[in-house]
Amino acid sequence: MEAKQEQPAVMVRVRQLQAAMERYRQGLSEVTGDIESLHAQLEKLHETLQAEDAARVLARYDEQLEALQEEAGKAARHLQELDDSRAEEAGQFQHVSEFAAAVQNFTASMEDFNQRADALSQKLYHKDFNNAVKAQQTLAADARREKDRELRHVTDHDFDILKEQYQASLANCAQQELVRAYLQAAGRLLLGARLRHAEREALHGLMLKLQHSDSKALQAFLDDVLQRCGKTI
């Protein structure tokens, strides 16, 4: 009688173990599918990084990261289910531990991927910034060359250029008489003289150097030249 009473209890325990193992296999199958899906997405991201422009990949990075996080959440839920059923069968503990280690490895891989993506984003930002600075420098250099060309050559708007140069600083100069005398002398020289191109270039260079010379050297030069002409300063 006792043997017959124990038999149903054993069968109940066996059925419980079978049910627990079935839940474990089902949960492990779902987790395996989740892991394969995660790996597929990571491989797809890796291929895309190699095949497409990095800036376009980074533009879609947030969307793909959300999908990966959702998959990781599903894996965590399956892990909890396995933990619940683990109490019914001690032999499942090792499998669950291995899965937990796999999830940790996946998390570490995602953190590494995130860091590399951030580094790539920073690199692209600095590259764009440097290109913008170079473009501005190029525009500034082009503007200076164009300004120099207008000052050194005859144009169809010379009057406007002369007026602009004068208004820039000389119109309100404190020494208006000196400026006026200089303009009158320069006007007589340039309008009255018939200088060849080489002579005009030499005069231009002389005027530049007069503005950028040591005061003693400038005075000595003027004394020497004007004395030869029978004049003094």
Rosetta blueprint (number, residue, H / E / L):
1 M L
2 E H
3 A H
4 K H
5 Q H
6 E H
7 Q H
8 P H
9 A H
10 V H
11 M H
12 V H
13 R H
14 V H
15 R H
16 Q H
17 L H
18 Q H
19 A H
20 A H
21 M H
22 E H
23 R H
24 Y H
25 R H
26 Q H
27 G H
28 L H
29 S H
30 E H
31 V H
32 T H
33 G H
34 D H
35 I H
36 E H
37 S H
38 L H
39 H H
40 A H
41 Q H
42 L H
43 E H
44 K H
45 L H
46 H H
47 E H
48 T H
49 L H
50 Q H
51 A H
52 E L
53 D L
54 A H
55 A H
56 R H
57 V H
58 L H
59 A H
60 R H
61 Y H
62 D H
63 E H
64 Q H
65 L H
66 E H
67 A H
68 L H
69 Q H
70 E H
71 E H
72 A H
73 G H
74 K H
75 A H
76 A H
77 R H
78 H H
79 L H
80 Q H
81 E H
82 L H
83 D H
84 D H
85 S H
86 R H
87 A L
88 E L
89 E L
90 A H
91 G H
92 Q H
93 F H
94 Q H
95 H H
96 V H
97 S H
98 E H
99 F H
100 A H
101 A H
102 A H
103 V H
104 Q H
105 N H
106 F H
107 T H
108 A H
109 S H
110 M H
111 E H
112 D H
113 F H
114 N H
115 Q H
116 R H
117 A H
118 D H
119 A H
120 L H
121 S H
122 Q H
123 K H
124 L H
125 Y H
126 H H
127 K H
128 D H
129 F H
130 N H
131 N H
132 A H
133 V H
134 K H
135 A H
136 Q H
137 Q H
138 T H
139 L H
140 A H
141 A H
142 D H
143 A H
144 R H
145 R H
146 E H
147 K H
148 D H
149 R H
150 E H
151 L H
152 R H
153 H L
154 V L
155 T L
156 D L
157 H L
158 D H
159 F H
160 D H
161 I H
162 L H
163 K H
164 E H
165 Q H
166 Y H
167 Q H
168 A H
169 S H
170 L L
171 A L
172 N L
173 C L
174 A L
175 Q L
176 Q H
177 E H
178 L H
179 V H
180 R H
181 A H
182 Y H
183 L H
184 Q H
185 A H
186 A H
187 G H
188 R H
189 L H
190 L H
191 L H
192 G H
193 A L
194 R L
195 L L
196 R L
197 H H
198 A H
199 E H
200 R H
201 E H
202 A H
203 L H
204 H H
205 G H
206 L H
207 M H
208 L H
209 K H
210 L H
211 Q H
212 H L
213 S L
214 D L
215 S H
216 K H
217 A H
218 L H
219 Q H
220 A H
221 F H
222 L H
223 D H
224 D H
225 V H
226 L H
227 Q H
228 R H
229 C L
230 G L
231 K L
232 T L
233 I L
